[in-house]
Amino acid sequence: MRELHKFLLIAAVFLLAYFVPFDDPLVKASIAEAFLMLQEYAREHVLLCLIPAFFIAGAIANFISQGAVIKYFGGAAHKAVAYTVASCSGTVLAVCSCTVLPLFAGIYKKGAGMGPAIAFLYSGPAINILAIILTARVLGWQLGLARAVGAVVFAVVIGLLMSFFYRREEEERTRASLEQMVEEGEEKRSGGQNLLYFLVLILILVFAAWARPEQAAGFWYAVFSVKWYLVAVLLAVLAYMVVRWFDREERSAWVFSTWEFSRQILPLLFAGVLVAGLLMGRPGSEAGLIPAQYIEAVVGGNTLQANLVASIMGAFMYFATLTEVPILQGLLGSGMGQGPALALLLAGPALSLPNMLVIRSVLGTQKTLVFIVLVVIMATISGLIYGSIAPAI
């Protein structure tokens, strides 16, 4: 089977090299756009977002007890607590659909139930408080409110549905996690020390990824203007904690786990970003293989087709944190309906082609497809409902 895979890969590369019209101006522009998007992604997201997230994921894998994860996020956890925490996590973590992946993989592999883990996966990028405020300011309070409410409801409903669909498998995972939990040793640090350690890690991620607001005034801009000073102080505090609170073996295990998450996730993300750039170009660009005017032509009005296309388009496009708002502003100016606009906002930030590839490596093909379909269906229905009542608001 492995040799067959190698043969198919060689055959695919040969056919690609033989038949693709590389001298065509559109193909040339699309290929250049793919690598420009990868460069933009590397410069703006890998160092400031993904690397801190990988270190947090490695810390979760090593320093959070499996008992704590199972207690609050496991299959037998109190659903009200588990889903409330998971569905509101995005208000703290201002991350994109790719940055949340290491954190999701960390808690899922540590024993979190399918439902709460999926709710966290969706809510992390979808309930970004900065993005919701920007949506309300630029696109109107109605759309901002609908996005906030829809994102919380989505996270809970999709998590509950995934948990229901795979309830038997989840029961087996819970039993296995409980058996493994018995083998855990005693904690080397107090609960307060662990809490402070993770708080510092999360704050480093939050401030390093803090985006520049459109207006050079107000609280958000004030935080942006001092964010690197805050990050420097937090890094110094983290260095003190790592040296004084952790032994050499623990530090090595943390670095190794961080590398394992990076090795698993980064190649898939890079490949997904290249494909997304090739097909649709960078946000605001029209150099992809799929022309932007085609997309704009099918998302006008509030039809089922318009909402479905907007949901699918949002699911496959890659949106960096906060970039979906100006992109949507341009689409609305080109005739996009209010319903499809909400559908794109609810499907877009939480999903992307790179994001899908990594989720598949954690959950498997079937669960990933079910998650994608649920997001698209719910975004489409939400768009239809909002589009029908938006004119009256």
C-alpha positions in Angstrom: 0.0 0.0 0.0 2.9 2.4 0.8 4.5 1.7 -2.6 1.1 2.4 -4.3 0.9 5.8 -2.5 4.4 6.6 -3.7 3.5 5.6 -7.3 0.3 7.7 -7.2 2.3 10.7 -5.9 4.9 10.4 -8.6 2.1 10.0 -11.3 0.3 13.1 -9.9 3.4 15.3 -10.0 4.1 14.0 -13.6 0.6 14.8 -14.8 0.7 18.2 -13.1 4.1 19.1 -14.8 2.9 17.8 -18.2 -0.6 19.4 -18.5 -0.7 22.6 -16.3 -0.3 25.6 -18.6 2.4 27.4 -16.5 2.8 30.0 -19.2 -0.8 31.2 -18.9 -0.9 34.7 -17.1 -3.7 33.6 -14.7 -1.8 30.4 -13.7 1.4 32.4 -13.2 -0.4 35.0 -11.1 -2.1 32.3 -9.0 1.1 30.5 -8.3 2.8 33.8 -7.3 -0.3 34.6 -5.1 0.0 31.2 -3.4 3.6 31.8 -2.3 2.9 35.5 -1.4 0.1 34.3 0.9 2.4 31.7 2.4 5.0 34.5 3.0 2.4 36.7 4.6 1.2 33.9 6.8 4.8 33.1 7.9 5.6 36.7 8.7 2.4 37.6 10.5 1.2 34.4 12.2 3.9 31.8 12.7 6.2 33.7 15.1 3.5 35.8 16.9 0.6 33.3 17.1 1.5 29.7 16.3 4.8 29.4 18.2 3.2 30.6 21.5 0.3 28.3 20.8 2.6 25.3 20.3 4.3 26.0 23.6 0.9 26.2 25.3 -0.1 22.9 23.7 3.1 21.3 24.9 2.5 22.6 28.4 -1.0 21.2 28.4 0.3 17.8 27.3 2.9 17.8 30.2 1.8 19.9 33.1 -2.0 19.8 33.2 -3.2 16.7 35.0 -5.4 14.4 33.0 -7.7 14.4 36.0 -8.3 18.1 35.7 -9.1 17.9 32.0 -11.4 15.0 32.4 -13.1 16.7 35.4 -14.0 19.9 33.5 -14.0 18.8 29.8 -14.2 15.0 29.8 -17.2 13.0 28.5 -18.6 12.6 32.0 -18.0 16.3 33.0 -20.9 18.6 34.0 -22.1 19.8 30.6 -23.1 23.3 31.7 -19.6 24.0 33.0 -17.8 22.3 30.2 -19.7 23.9 27.4 -19.8 27.4 29.0 -16.1 27.5 29.4 -15.4 26.0 26.0 -17.9 28.2 24.1 -16.7 31.5 25.7 -13.0 30.8 25.4 -12.7 33.0 22.3 -13.4 36.2 24.3 -9.9 35.7 25.8 -8.0 34.1 23.0 -7.9 36.5 20.0 -6.7 33.8 17.6 -7.3 32.7 14.1 -8.6 29.3 12.9 -5.0 27.9 12.6 -3.6 29.2 15.9 -6.3 27.5 17.9 -5.4 24.1 16.5 -2.4 23.2 18.8 -4.6 24.2 21.8 -7.4 22.0 20.6 -5.1 19.1 19.9 -3.6 19.5 23.3 -6.8 19.3 25.4 -8.3 16.6 23.1 -5.3 14.3 23.4 -5.3 14.9 27.2 -8.8 13.5 27.6 -11.2 16.3 26.8 -14.6 15.0 25.5 -15.5 15.4 21.8 -18.2 17.9 22.5 -16.3 20.4 24.7 -13.2 20.1 22.5 -15.2 20.9 19.4 -16.9 23.8 21.1 -13.5 25.1 22.0 -12.2 24.5 18.5 -15.1 26.6 17.0 -15.3 29.3 19.6 -11.5 30.1 19.8 -11.4 32.1 16.6 -15.2 32.7 16.2 -15.9 34.7 19.5 -12.9 37.0 19.2 -14.1 40.1 21.2 -12.0 42.4 19.0 -13.5 41.1 15.8 -17.0 41.3 17.2 -16.5 44.9 18.2 -15.0 45.8 14.9 -17.9 44.0 13.1 -20.4 46.1 15.0 -18.5 49.4 14.4 -17.9 48.8 10.7 -20.8 46.7 9.5 -23.5 47.7 12.0 -24.5 46.7 15.5 -27.1 44.3 14.2 -24.5 42.2 12.4 -22.1 42.4 15.3 -24.8 41.2 17.8 -25.9 38.4 15.4 -22.3 37.3 15.0 -21.7 37.2 18.8 -24.9 35.3 19.6 -24.6 33.0 16.7 -21.0 32.1 17.5 -21.8 31.1 21.1 -24.9 29.1 20.0 -22.9 27.4 17.2 -20.1 26.3 19.6 -22.6 24.7 22.0 -24.9 23.1 19.4 -22.1 21.7 17.2 -20.3 20.4 20.2 -23.4 18.7 21.5 -24.2 17.2 18.1 -20.7 15.8 17.7 -20.8 14.4 21.2 -24.2 12.7 20.4 -23.1 11.3 17.0 -20.0 9.7 18.5 -21.3 9.0 22.0 -20.3 5.3 22.0 -16.7 6.1 21.0 -16.6 8.8 23.6 -17.6 6.4 26.3 -14.7 4.2 25.4 -12.3 7.3 25.3 -13.6 8.3 28.8 -13.0 4.8 30.2 -9.5 4.7 28.7 -8.7 8.2 30.1 -9.8 7.3 33.6 -7.7 4.2 33.6 -4.7 6.2 32.4 -5.4 8.9 35.0 -4.8 6.4 37.8 -1.2 6.0 36.7 -0.4 9.7 37.0 2.1 10.7 39.7 1.8 13.5 42.2 1.9 17.1 41.1 5.3 18.8 41.6 3.8 22.3 41.8 0.9 23.8 43.6 -2.4 24.6 41.8 -1.6 28.3 42.1 1.8 27.9 40.5 0.3 26.0 37.6 -2.4 28.6 37.2 0.1 31.4 37.1 2.3 29.6 34.6 -0.5 29.0 32.1 -1.9 32.5 32.7 1.5 33.9 31.7 1.7 31.7 28.6 -1.8 32.7 27.5 -1.1 36.4 28.1 2.0 36.2 25.9 -0.1 34.7 23.1 -2.8 37.3 23.5 -0.5 40.4 23.5 1.9 39.1 20.9 -1.1 38.5 18.5 -2.8 41.8 19.4 -3.8 43.4 16.1 -3.5 47.1 15.3 -6.9 48.8 15.5 -8.1 50.9 12.6 -8.4 54.0 14.8 -5.2 55.3 16.5 -7.0 56.0 19.7 -8.9 54.3 22.5 -8.2 51.4 24.8 -7.4 48.8 22.1 -4.8 51.1 20.5 -3.3 51.9 23.9 -2.8 48.2 24.5 -1.3 47.8 21.0 1.2 50.6 21.5 2.7 48.9 24.6 2.2 45.3 23.7 5.9 44.5 23.2 6.8 45.9 26.6 4.1 43.7 28.1 5.4 40.7 26.2 9.0 41.4 27.3 7.9 41.5 31.0 5.8 38.3 30.6 8.8 36.5 29.0 11.0 37.5 31.9 8.4 36.2 34.4 8.1 33.0 32.3 11.9 32.5 32.3 11.9 32.8 36.1 9.1 30.3 36.5 10.7 27.8 34.1 14.1 27.9 35.9 12.8 27.9 39.5 9.6 25.8 39.3 10.6 23.1 36.7 13.4 20.6 36.7 15.6 19.8 33.7 13.6 16.7 32.7 10.3 18.6 32.7 11.8 21.4 30.6 13.1 18.8 28.1 9.7 17.1 28.0 8.0 20.5 27.4 10.2 21.3 24.4 9.8 17.8 23.0 6.0 18.0 23.2 6.1 21.4 21.6 8.1 20.1 18.7 5.8 17.1 18.3 2.8 19.4 17.8 4.8 21.7 15.5 5.9 18.7 13.4 2.4 17.4 13.1 0.6 20.7 12.3 3.0 23.1 10.5 3.4 21.1 7.2 -0.3 20.7 6.8 -0.9 24.3 7.5 1.7 25.4 5.0 0.3 23.1 2.3 -3.3 24.4 3.0 -2.2 28.0 2.9 -0.5 27.4 -0.5 -3.6 25.8 -1.9 -6.0 28.4 -0.5 -3.8 31.2 -2.0 -3.7 29.4 -5.4 -7.4 29.0 -5.6 -8.7 32.3 -4.1 -5.7 34.5 -3.6 -4.9 36.7 -0.6 -7.7 38.6 1.0 -8.4 41.6 -1.2 -6.6 40.2 -4.1 -8.1 39.0 -7.4 -5.2 36.9 -8.6 -6.5 33.5 -7.6 -7.8 30.8 -10.0 -11.4 31.6 -8.8 -12.1 35.2 -9.8 -13.6 37.3 -7.0 -16.4 38.6 -9.3 -17.8 35.1 -9.7 -18.1 34.8 -5.9 -19.7 38.2 -5.6 -22.3 37.4 -8.3 -23.7 34.4 -6.4 -24.0 35.8 -2.9 -26.5 38.7 -3.5 -29.9 38.6 -2.0 -31.1 36.1 0.7 -31.6 32.9 -1.3 -30.7 29.4 -0.2 -28.0 29.4 -2.9 -26.5 32.7 -1.8 -26.3 31.6 1.9 -24.9 28.2 1.1 -22.3 29.6 -1.3 -21.3 32.2 1.4 -21.0 29.4 4.0 -18.8 27.2 1.8 -16.7 30.1 0.6 -16.1 31.2 4.3 -15.3 27.6 5.3 -12.5 27.2 2.7 -11.0 30.7 2.7 -8.3 31.6 5.2 -9.0 34.8 7.3 -6.3 36.2 9.5 -7.6 37.7 12.7 -9.8 40.8 12.0 -9.3 40.6 8.2 -12.7 39.2 7.6 -14.4 42.5 8.5 -12.8 44.7 5.7 -13.2 41.8 3.2 -16.9 41.5 4.1 -17.3 45.3 3.9 -16.1 45.1 0.3 -18.4 42.2 -0.6 -21.4 44.1 1.0 -20.5 47.1 -1.2 -20.5 44.8 -4.2 -24.1 43.6 -3.5 -23.7 40.8 -1.0 -26.9 40.2 1.1 -27.1 40.6 4.8 -27.9 36.9 5.3 -24.9 35.6 3.3 -22.7 38.1 5.2 -23.6 36.6 8.5 -23.2 33.1 7.1 -19.7 33.9 6.0 -18.9 35.5 9.4 -20.1 32.3 11.2 -18.3 29.8 8.9 -15.2 31.8 7.9 -13.2 32.6 11.1 -13.6 29.1 12.6 -12.8 27.1 9.4 -10.3 27.2 6.6 -8.6 24.8 4.2 -5.4 24.7 6.3 -7.5 24.3 9.4 -9.4 21.3 7.9 -6.2 19.4 7.1 -5.0 19.6 10.7 -8.3 18.7 12.2 -8.3 15.6 10.1 -4.9 14.6 11.5 -6.4 14.8 15.0 -10.0 13.5 14.6 -9.8 11.5 11.4 -11.6 12.0 8.0 -15.1 11.2 9.0 -15.4 13.4 12.1 -13.8 16.3 10.3 -16.3 16.0 7.4 -19.2 15.9 9.9 -17.8 19.0 11.7 -17.4 20.9 8.4 -20.9 19.9 7.2 -22.5 21.0 10.6 -20.8 24.4 10.4 -21.8 25.0 6.8 -25.4 23.9 7.4 -25.9 26.0 10.6 -24.2 29.0 8.9 -26.6 28.7 6.0 -29.7 28.4 8.1 -28.6 31.3 10.3 -28.0 33.4 7.2 -31.4 32.7 5.9 -33.1 33.6 9.2 -31.0 36.8 9.7 -31.5 37.8 6.1 -35.3 37.6 6.4 -35.4 39.8 9.6 -32.5 42.1 9.0 -34.5 44.7 6.9 -36.9 45.1 9.9 -34.2 45.7 12.5 
